[in-house]
Amino acid sequence: MQLYYASTSPYVRKVMVAARCLGLAEEIELLASAAHPVERDERIAAFNPLAKVPALRTEEGICLYDSRVICDYLNARASGTLIPERGDARWISLTRQALGDGLLDAALLARYEISARPQEKQWEKWTEAQLNKVAAALAEIERHASCFHPLPDDLGLITVGCGLGYLDFRFAGLNWRRDHPQTAAWFATFDAHPAMAATRPHV
């Protein structure tokens, strides 16, 4: 398998955590890219017409995107249990994944407004609105964190964990741990797992 990736992308991290937990990481060739919200990287477009990472090509030549589809594929390929097959556990896991992805979507939009848009064109109210979504996601995570499993054995929790890691990486000033003690306690153990530790974002 081949994967266009970026070391700073939380969605790529989500895929690689899943791959490590499923024992598939060594079967993936990582292809460097320069994904950017404005400057299109045509290399990625060979796998994903949206030119966004992660984008994976299977050994059979099927191109898959985005992170949700890729993780579903990897889980099926390994006959894994990162996504429960049925019952309430399935819907809880998928909803947690949606919550984590939503946190990341909002955080990335805020990040792009700050880093990619010229300063004279930045819209402070837009950034605040995105960070309000982040705050709402954190509040929801805090409500349930005491029940979270400490190991990355569920794609929903992997996504939440990657979201929290992205806040540490790009929004350290938010100090999200201060008002979310249950989440902080859970994440301290979760993020220490080898699959999480090996995939922490870096420039």
N, C-alpha and C positions, 0 to 999 in steps of 0.2 A: 504494500500500500504506500501511497505517497500523499503527503500532507503539506499544503502551504500553511505556514505558521508565522507568528510573530511572538517574540519572547515576552512582550508587554501585554498581549491580548488575554483578557480573562476568559474569553470563549475558547481560545486555543488551550488555555490551561485546563479548562473543564474537560476537553477532549482527552488531553494527555493524562490527567488524573484517572479518568475512566479507563484509558488504555493500560495504564500501569496496574490498576486494580484488577483488570481482566487478564493480565499476562500477555498483552498484545503490543506493548510499547516497542519491543525489538523488531516487530514486523512492519513498522512504519518508518519510511524514509522522510526526514524533515527537509522541506524545501524552503529556503529563505525567501522572504518577500518584504515589500515596503508598503503595507496596507495603509491607506490614508483616506480621510473622508472627502478630500478635495482632489488630491493628485492620484489619479488612477494608476494602479500597477497592473499592466496588461498580462504579466506572467500569471497572476492569480486568475484572470479572466479565462484562461485555458481550462480551468476546472469549474469556475463559478462566474457567470456573466456579470454578476454584481461586483466582482473584484473585491470580495470581502473574505477575510479569514475567520475561521478555519474553512478550508476547502480540501476535500479528500478524493483521491481517485483509487478505486479498488483494483485489485489484481485483474479483475475482469474488464477494467476500463470504464466502470460506471463512476460518474462524478457526483459526489454528495456534498450538500451544504444545507443548513447551517449546523451549529453545534448540536442542536437537538436531534437532527436526523443522523449525524455522524455517530453520536453516542448510542442512539438506538441501534444503528447498524453494528457497531462494535459489540454491544451487549448481545445481540442476536448471533453474531459470528462466534462468540466465545461461549454461547449458551449460558450467559451470565444471569445474575439476579439483581443487577443495579436498578432495573425497572420491574417492579412486581407485575406479574402477568394478569392478576385479577383481584377483585374485591376492593374493599376500602383502601387497602395499602397502596394499590395502583394509583387511585385518584389522589391520595394524599401526596404520594411521591411526585406525580406530575404537576400538582398544584404548587408544591415547594419549588419545583424546577421553574415554573412560571414566575413565582415570586422572586427567585434569585435572578432570573433573566431580566425581569422588570427593574429590579434594583440596578443591575448593570446597564441596561438601556438608558436609564435616567442619568446615572453617573457619567456614562460616556458622552451623552449629549451636553452635560454641563462641562465636561472636560474639553470637548471640541469647541464649545463657545469661548472658553478661556484661552485655549492653546492654538486653535486653527483660525479663528476669526480675527481680523485686525482689531486692535484695541479700540479704535474710534468707532467701530461698528458693533461692538459687543453690547448685548441687551441684558442688563443686570436682572431684570424681572424674569426673563426666561431662565437664567441660571438658577435663581431662587426657586422657581417653580419645579425645576428638575430635582434640586436638592430637597425640596419638600416631599417629593415622591420617595427619595432615598430614605428620608426620616420616617415616612409612613411604613416603608418596607421593614426598616429596622425595628419599629414598634411591633409589627406583626411577628417578626422573627423572635423577638424577646418574649412574646406571649407563649411561645411553644418551645423555646430553647431547652428548658429543663427536661423535656421528653426526647430530645434529639439523641441519636446513637453517636457514640464518640468516634466511630470508624467510618471511613468513606465507602460504605457498602450500599449506598442509595444515591441515585443520580440527583434527586431533589436536594439532598444535603450537600452533595458535591458542588452543585450550582450555588447554593447559599454560601458555602465556604469560599468559593472563588470570588463571589461578590464582596464578602468581607475582606478578603485579601486584596482586592482591587482598591477598596477604600483605604486600606493601609498604605498602598503603593502610591496612589494619586491624590488622596484627600486626607492625609494624616492630620491636618488641622481640624478636621471634624471631631476627632477624639471620640469616636462612636462608643468606645468601651465605657466611658464615664457614666452614661445613662442607661446602659444595657448590660448589667452585671451577669445575668444568666447567659446571655449570648457570649460575652467575653470568656466566661468560665468554660463553656462548651468549646469555643473556638481554640482556646489554648491547647486543648488535647487534640482536637480534630486536625489542626494545622500542623501539628508535630508528626503526623503520620508520614512515612517515607514518600508516599505518592504525592502528598501535598508539599512537603518540604523540597522535593526535587523539582517542582514545577513553579516555584515562586517567581513572580515577574521580576525582570531586571532590564535595565537599559543596555 
